[in-house]
Structures are given as C-alpha cells and as structure tokens.
Amino acid sequence: MNLQFLRHSDAEIAKFVEQEVVRQEDGLEMIASENIASPEVLEALGTPLTDKYSEGYPGRRYYSGNIFIDRIELLAIERAKKLFAYDGHNAAHANVQSHSGSDANLAAYLALMNPGDTFLGMRLTAGGHLTHGHKVSATGRIFRAVQYGVRRSDERIDYDEVRYLAHTHKPKVIICGATAYPRIIDFASFAAIAREVQAVLVADLSHIAGLVVAGVHPHAFPYADVITTTTHKTLRGPRGAMILCKAQYAQAIDKSVMPGLQGGPLDHVIAAKAVAFGQAMQPAFRDYARQIVQNAQALARVFASAGLRLVTGGTDNHLVLVDVTPLGISGKIAEQALEQVGIFVNKNTVPFDTRKPMDPSGIRVGTPALTSRGMKEDALERVAEFIVRVLKHLHDAAVLESVSSEVRALAKRYPARPWFHL
Ligand SMILES: *Cc1c(COP(=O)(O)O)cnc(C)c1O
C-alpha cells in the first residue's frame, strides 16, 4: 500500500490520496458514520477480485470462473448469518451484495412493496435517513411515504404517534433505525405495532450495527423481519451494505438485489466484508463497541457540564447531537470552525428545527473512528473540551491556534493507521 505505481504514473491523483491520508492522520474524525477500516479489510479491497464478473449468486452465476468467488461469497454469507445470531440461532438469510445502504433499503422496499404502496419511515429532521421516505429520495417518489418523528417534550421516538400513523395509513412496511438519533431504538414496540397492522418491519441498523452485534444495543432480531445495514459505520468494514431477513423473505430479497437493482457484485468488497465480519466476531470487537458508547457518554458529560444543550439530554450510543443555537451560532458555523482546528463533525438538524437543512441548528458528533484509534474516556474528555473552547471562542484566533496544535498533538499520540506507510 505504498502507491508505488500510482505515484509514478498518475502523480496528480497520488498526491491528493496522500494529502487525504495525512488529513485523516492529523485530524480528529468525529463524523458519526465514519470509521477506520483495518489493514486486512484494506488489503482485501485492493485485490484483483475487482476484475471478476459474477452476476448471480454462489452456484448460480451467469459467467464461468467463479469457483473461488463462490467460496468467498459463501463465507461472507455464513459469517453474516452468524454475526447477526440471536438467542443462539443464526440469522436465516443474508445477502451481502448491496453496494450501499441506500441501495439495500431500496432493494428491501422493492422486495416487499409495489410502486405506490404506503410505508412508514422516520422523518429526516427527526433523525431518519433520506431513504426512509424523504421526498427528494427515490424512496419517497416511488412509494407513498408517511413519516413519524420524535416527541417535542423529550425528543425521543413517539411510539404512540407511530401506532396512530400505522393504524391510520395501513402501511405495507414500517422501517425503523436512524442516522442522527442518540438513544436506544425499541424494536419490540415497533414489532408490536407492525403486527397490529400486518406490516413488515424493516430495521435499518446502518449506524448501530457494530453496537448491535457486540450486544451493546438491543438486537433487532427476532423483532424485525428484515435488517438492512451498511458495513462501513460502527461495523468497521468496507464501504457497502447487506440485507438479512427471515427465511420467508429470502427469495424476494435476493431477486430484488439482483437482477432487480444491480448487475455484477463488487467481489473485492464482498471479500473485505467477510474479513470485517470475522473481526467483528472477535472478543476484542465487543470491547471496542463498549468503548464507543463509553466515549460518547464521556463527550456528553463534558458538553453538558459546559452548558451545551444535548438533544434528548445525552446518549445511549455512538453519537451526541448538540443544539448550538443557545451559543448564538448555527450548526454550519460550528462545523466550519471545528474543521479549521482539525476536528471533523457534521452540521445536523435537531428535532423541530426551524433553520434550513444546509444551515441547521445542530452538530452531530460521533466516537467510532476515535475509538478505533485507541482513545478512551480521558482522551474524549479532552476532545470535548477542545470542541467547547472552539464553540465558545469562535472569533478568537489565539484560541483556535492553540486548540489546533493540541488537536495535532493528541492525534499524533493515537495514530489512525500505524501500519500504513506512504
Ligand atoms: C448511512 C445510512 C444509510 C445509507 O448508506 P449509504 O451507504 O450512504 O447509502 C441508510 N440508512 C441509514 C440509517 C444510514 O445511517
């Protein structure tokens, strides 16, 4: 992984790749959906498997020459089913071919509904994902999406509202899971509501899959009929996704992914997914997931004692959502100021936000990547103090300067990829 060929023949791209690696190394990555893949995952990604075409599934390919690709995909599938085991039972079925979380969600919907059918999903501004039925997403255009949110009083999912909307609109599918929600999701309550209206329950675990398989967040099986998840967030694998489901949906899900939505799978990515699933089954991964949550709670404690307003008052998972408007600033301003000192977060809407999505009231701050660098609560407390200082002294160049050098020093003590040499 030393870019020897690229440097020689395409210096322009090589230079930017190097600069990006250095940016990641010198900064503190706190975007809640990002992580640091292992050297084994990167090795698998950088293999000639990318050259193979293998449309179809193991044992049923359209092209020849897939004997080893079949073994790799079967391993990925078996590991995925074991990784998502619950009460001692492996998951019944796994499809590891989805290219992204958005593709996986669309594939699940197309397997379970016809165009024009109604489904119930979480509103983007309440913490849901675009693919949970936002009107600019294909999911909101192909299907009739009804959206639930959170309660005004405590900013938590309002299960009474979900039940009311389910009984009123009779959706074919209910999807739960979120992209900016700092609390435990109650899959049992969602399942009870889905049963009452005979809807299929899809749990999108994209953000929290690593926490779920480590037992740090309650499992979505056996409550959910279908699980979709990205593989690159807390799960710490390659960029991609997968779908797990109960046996009765297996055929429909597979047909929906291929030939429904995709052609050839990304075999190098599937190999890397298998590697990541193997790593996530190790005891060390359980410690990692537990530390992610402890680190987020350390962040939340420092933020709260500095007087910042946290959505829901704290966190149960890997992220903290901060409403920065009481400080007289917006989420966009906060994001930009933090970027200047090498701390990367994203601006984010808060529930009932009155500001625009491109300049919302909050920031989302996550701990998966810093935890992968080996940071524990003491380091996260320091990082939280950096963030507070920046947000409270936005226009003080001396403060920004000093935080910036402290960020670099801390980043040096916790290398992101000690094994990666440019
Ligand atoms: C990230 C995310 C997705 C989409 O994943 P992509 O790989 O970016 O398409 C879908 N659902 C949720 C809840 C997510 O957090």
The ligand as an SDF file (V2000), in Angstrom:
LIG
                    3D

 15 15  0  0  0  0  0  0  0  0999 V2000
  -25.7420    5.7740    6.2150 C   0  0  0  0  0  0  0  0  0  0  0  0
  -27.1440    5.3370    6.2200 C   0  0  0  0  0  0  0  0  0  0  0  0
  -27.7550    4.8280    5.0650 C   0  0  0  0  0  0  0  0  0  0  0  0
  -27.1530    4.9350    3.6980 C   0  0  0  0  0  0  0  0  0  0  0  0
  -25.9440    4.3950    3.4980 O   0  0  0  0  0  0  0  0  0  0  0  0
  -25.1300    4.7890    2.1710 P   0  0  0  0  0  0  0  0  0  0  0  0
  -24.1220    3.6770    2.1040 O   0  0  0  0  0  0  0  0  0  0  0  0
  -24.5380    6.1250    2.4270 O   0  0  0  0  0  0  0  0  0  0  0  0
  -26.0630    4.7890    1.0070 O   0  0  0  0  0  0  0  0  0  0  0  0
  -29.0400    4.3250    5.1750 C   0  0  0  0  0  0  0  0  0  0  0  0
  -29.6880    4.3270    6.3430 N   0  0  0  0  0  0  0  0  0  0  0  0
  -29.1460    4.8350    7.4600 C   0  0  0  0  0  0  0  0  0  0  0  0
  -29.9320    4.8200    8.7380 C   0  0  0  0  0  0  0  0  0  0  0  0
  -27.8620    5.3650    7.4380 C   0  0  0  0  0  0  0  0  0  0  0  0
  -27.3490    5.8870    8.5460 O   0  0  0  0  0  0  0  0  0  0  0  0
  1  2  1  0
  2  3  1  0
  2 14  2  0
  3  4  1  0
  3 10  2  0
  4  5  1  0
  5  6  1  0
  6  7  2  0
  6  8  1  0
  6  9  1  0
 10 11  1  0
 11 12  2  0
 12 13  1  0
 12 14  1  0
 14 15  1  0
M  END
$$$$
